């Protein structure tokens, strides 16, 4: 009995450190961007959500975005109810042609205190881990990589003054574009771009 409990505990712990607990194997990929600067995974109710053709199906309730980095790093994230930017990226166009990346992202607290994501067609969230400062709920280190988890329970709609619970979002999907950049001549230059549609059921 004790041996069985120990095996279950080790399995769950290993999954958490890897970025998404494998309680059940999801249908499709577990993450985007393997072997690159960063990876993206989605979790809900403690389980990995399968990514099929860059789409994840979720209940319309809180979920967690899991980003992994090999060093102190961050990504610009555009979240929109419109698929325009995502479709442009999917077609092979640079985000700079559609929505140029500013030096700074939208202002928010460290530590994801409001468990939110900005929904906008005009800018980018900036989720980063630099030393002890970060915009995630928690950051753990595993095998030389940093696993950064950000819970999304609320949305901040462009122009709104109050947060909206994710369950009250008046949209059937969110379209996310993640961009790793480097600074060159005081401009952000994209080095890796991933895209993902979250379909709410």
Long-range contacts (C-beta under 8 A, 24 or more apart in sequence): 16-140, 17-140, 17-142, 17-143, 17-147, 18-142, 18-147, 19-66, 19-68, 19-142, 19-147, 20-48, 20-66, 21-46, 21-47, 21-48, 22-48, 23-47, 26-50, 26-51, 27-52, 28-52, 28-53, 31-66, 31-68, 32-194, 32-196, 33-178, 33-192, 33-194, 36-180, 36-192, 37-69, 37-70, 37-73, 37-180, 37-191, 37-192, 38-67, 38-68, 38-69, 38-73, 38-75, 38-178, 38-180, 38-192, 38-194, 39-67, 39-68, 40-65, 40-66, 40-67, 40-178, 40-194, 40-196, 41-65, 41-66, 41-68, 42-66, 42-196, 42-198, 43-149, 51-196, 54-90, 54-195, 54-196, 54-197, 55-196, 55-197, 55-198, 55-199, 56-196, 56-197, 56-198, 56-199, 57-199, 57-201, 58-198, 58-199, 58-200, 58-201, 59-200, 59-201, 60-166, 60-167, 60-169, 60-200, 60-201, 61-166, 61-167, 62-115, 62-151, 62-152, 62-153, 62-166, 63-151, 63-152, 63-166, 63-198, 64-137, 64-149, 64-150, 64-151, 64-152, 65-127, 65-149, 65-150, 65-152, 66-147, 66-148, 66-149, 66-150, 67-127, 67-136, 67-148, 67-150, 67-178, 68-145, 68-146, 68-147, 68-148, 69-129, 69-145, 69-146, 69-148, 70-144, 70-145, 70-146, 71-146, 72-128, 72-129, 72-130, 72-131, 72-146, 73-128, 73-129, 73-130, 73-146, 73-180, 74-126, 74-127, 74-128, 74-129, 74-130, 74-135, 75-126, 75-127, 75-128, 75-178, 75-179, 75-180, 76-101, 76-105, 76-124, 76-125, 76-126, 76-178, 76-179, 76-180, 76-181, 76-188, 77-105, 77-117, 77-124, 77-125, 77-126, 77-127, 77-176, 77-177, 77-178, 77-179, 78-120, 78-123, 78-124, 78-125, 78-176, 78-177, 78-179, 79-117, 79-118, 79-119, 79-120, 79-125, 79-155, 79-174, 79-175, 79-176, 80-119, 80-120, 80-121, 80-174, 80-175, 81-119, 81-169, 81-171, 81-173, 81-174, 81-175, 82-121, 82-175, 83-173, 83-175, 83-197, 84-121, 85-121, 85-175, 85-177, 86-175, 86-176, 86-177, 86-195, 86-197, 89-177, 89-193, 89-195, 90-195, 94-190, 94-193, 95-177, 95-179, 95-190, 95-193, 96-190, 99-123, 99-124, 101-179, 101-181, 101-188, 101-190, 102-188, 103-183, 103-186, 103-187, 103-188, 108-135, 109-135, 110-134, 110-135, 111-135, 111-136, 111-137, 112-136, 112-137, 112-150, 112-151, 114-154, 114-156, 114-163, 115-151, 115-152, 115-153, 115-154, 116-152, 116-153, 116-154, 116-155, 116-156, 116-163, 117-152, 117-154, 117-155, 117-156, 117-174, 118-155, 118-156, 118-158, 119-155, 119-156, 119-157, 119-158, 119-174, 120-158, 121-158, 122-158, 124-179, 169-200, 171-200, 172-199, 172-200, 173-197, 173-198, 173-199, 173-200, 174-198, 174-200
